[in-house]
Amino acid sequence: MERAVRLSSQPFVFAGIAKPRAYWQNHSPIMDGPLILSLDNHGVPHRWISWQQACFYYAKDLVSWTMGDRTFTFHGGISRMTGERSSITAHSIIAIKGKALAAKGFHQVPPLNNRELFRRDRHMCAYCGGEYNFFRLTRDHIRPLSRGGRDTWMNVVTACRQCNGQKRNRMPEEAGIELLYAPYVPNKAEYLILTNRRIFADQMEFLKQHVAAHSRLVLAPA
C-alpha cells in the first residue's frame, strides 16, 4: 500500500538529523507523517525515525534493504532544469547500512517511566485486576523504596490509586494483597512497541517476532 504525502514546493531540507546517541532512543520528533522503523544491517530493531530522517538515509544511499507492506512517497521541489518534481519513496521498515550497533544494545535495560510501565502492564492494576486510564494509575514499588527497594522494572508494577493507598509502605503480603502478575524487563523490541501508539500492522508484526516469550504483549489475547 502506497501513501503519497504532498509537502511544500520547497526542496528537501535534511535538518536536525539525529546524531548517534545511547542505544535507547525511545521518542521520535513529532512530525506530520509516519514513523519509520529502522533496523541495523542485520535486521535488529534500532529505533523509530521521522520521515525526514528516512529521506536523508535514502538520499545518501544508506538504506541497505527494506521490508513492509506500506510505502510513502514524499514530494520535494521542482527542478529548474527538467521541470520535474523530486520525490522519495520510503518503506515502513528500513535497514540502515553500517555497523550492527542495534544488536549491542538490544538486551540493555530501557529507561523506566510511567507511560511505558502502564502499557507493559496493559493498564491493569497488579492487585485488584481492574483496568484504568493513565490518571487513575500509579507506579507501585513491590518492596518500598524506604525499605531497600529499587526503582527498577523488576520491582515496580502498575497499581490503581486505591490499591496503592491500601498497600502503603508495606510488602504485598503485609498488606493482605497478592500480585496478580509478575514484573519483567521489556526488551528493546517491546519497548519500541510501548513507545509508539501509531504502529502500522507490518511494523507490529515484525517487532512481535523479536519480543520475549514472557511478554504480556505475546501472552495477551488477540
N, C-alpha and C positions, 0 to 999 in steps of 0.2 A: 504494500500500500504506500503510495507516494503522496506527500502533502507539500503543496507549494506555499512558500512563505514570501510575501512581497515586502521587501524592505524599501528604504528610501532610494532615490535615484543616485545617491552619492556612492562612490566606490567603497569597497570593503576597507574598513579600518580595523586592524587587529591590535587593539589596545587593551592593556590590562590582562594580558595572558598570564595565567598563574605560573609563578616560579616554583621550582621544586621545594616542597615543604616536608613536614612529617608525613608518615605513611597514612595517617588518618585525616583525610580532608573530608569532613562529614557534611559540610554545607556548601552548595554552589551559589553563585550570584543569582539574584532574582532577575530573570530575563523574560522578554516577550517571545518565548519559543521553548521547544522541548529540551529536556536534559538528555544528554547522550551518555551512555555507559561506556567508559573507556577501560580497556584491558591492556595488560602488557603483551609483549610479543608472543608469550607462551599461553595466553588465554586466561590469565589470572585476573579477576576483577580488581580494578585500581580505584577509580573514583568517578563521580558524576562531573561532567563538564558542560559548559554552556555551548550554544550553537556557534558563538564567536570563536571559542577555543577549538571546536571541531573544524570549523572552516580554516583556521590557522594551520592545523595539522594536515588537512587536505592540500592546502595551497603550498605547503613546504614539502609535500610528498613524504610525510611522516606516518601515513596510515599504512600499516603492513597488510591487514586484511579486515574484512567486515563480516558482520552477521546481522540477523534481524529481518523481520518482515516489513518493517516500516523504513521509508526513506523520506528525506525532507530536502526540498530544493530551495536554496536561498539565493535571491537575486541581488546583484550589486549594481554598479554604474554602467553607463553606456559608453562604448569605445568610440572615440572621435575618428579613429582610423577605419573601423568596419561598420560602425553604427549598430553593432550588436550588444545586447545586454549581457554582462558577465553573470555566471551562476555557478554554484557549487551544490552538488547533491550529496548529502551525508546520510549514512545508515544510523539506525538507533543504537547499534553496538559496533565500536571500532577498536581495533588493536593498534597500539602505537609502537613504532619501531624503537629499538634501543635495548638497553639492559633490562632484564626481568626484575625490576625494582619492586613490583607489586608482590611477588612471591615472598620477599624478605619480610614484608610487613603483614602478611595475610593472617598470621596467628598472634599478632600483637594485641594487647588488651585495648579496646577502644575507650574513648573518654566516656565517663558516666554523667548523664544528665536526665532530668525527669521525663522529658518528652520521649526519648528512646527507651527509657526504663518502662514507662507505661505501655508503650507499644510492644515491647518484648513480652510483657505480661498480659497483653491483649485487653488492657484497661479493666482487668478483673482484680478485685481485692483478694489478696492471698489468704485472708482469714474467714470472710463470710461468703466469698464466691460471687458477690454482686458485681455487675458491670456499671461503671460510672464514667462521666465525662472528665476531661482533664482537671477541671477546677474542683472536683469533689474527691480527687485522689491525692495521696501523699507518698513520699518515699519513706518507707519504714526500715530501720536497721534491726535485723533479727537479733543480733547482740548489740545492745545500745552502745553508742559511742562513749558514754560516760563509764561504761563497764568494760572497756577494752575493745569494743567492736570497731571495725574499719568501714570507711565509706567506699566500698568496692562492690562490683557486680555480684559477687558471691555472698555478700552479707546484706543485700537490700532486696526488698520486694515491694510491689505496689499494694497499698492499703487505703481503704476509704478512711475518711476523717473520723468516723465513729469508731472503727476498729482500732485505729492508731491511738485515739484518745483512751480507749479501754486498756490497751496494752501498756501505754505509758513507758516508763523507764524500766521495763521488765523483759525477761525472756518470754517467748510464747507460752511455754508450759507453766510459768509462774502466773501468767495472766489467765490461765484456763482456756486458752485457744490453741488451735493447731494450724500449721501451714497446710494449705491445700495443694501447693505445688512447690517445687524446689527452684531456687535461683540458679542461674548459669551465666557464663560469659558468652555473649554473641560473637561469632567470628566476623570477619570483615564483610563477607557476602551478606550475612544477615543484617549487619549494621548499615550497609548501603540501602537495604530494603527499608529499614526502620527510619532512615533519614530522608526519604523521598516519598511523598504521598501521591505523586503523579507518575507512576511507573507504567510503562507500556507492557502489554502481555508478553511480548517476546523477551523483553528485559527481565521480567519477573521469572519467566521460565528458565532463563539462563542462570540467574542468580540462585534460584532454589536448588539447582544442581550442585551448588557449592556450599549450601547451608548444612550445618552439622545435623546428624540424625536425631539428636535430643532436642532440637529447637522446637519451640511451640509453633513456629511458622509451618513446620513439617507435620507436627502432630495434630494441628488444628483441623477440624473438618472443613471440606471444601465449601 
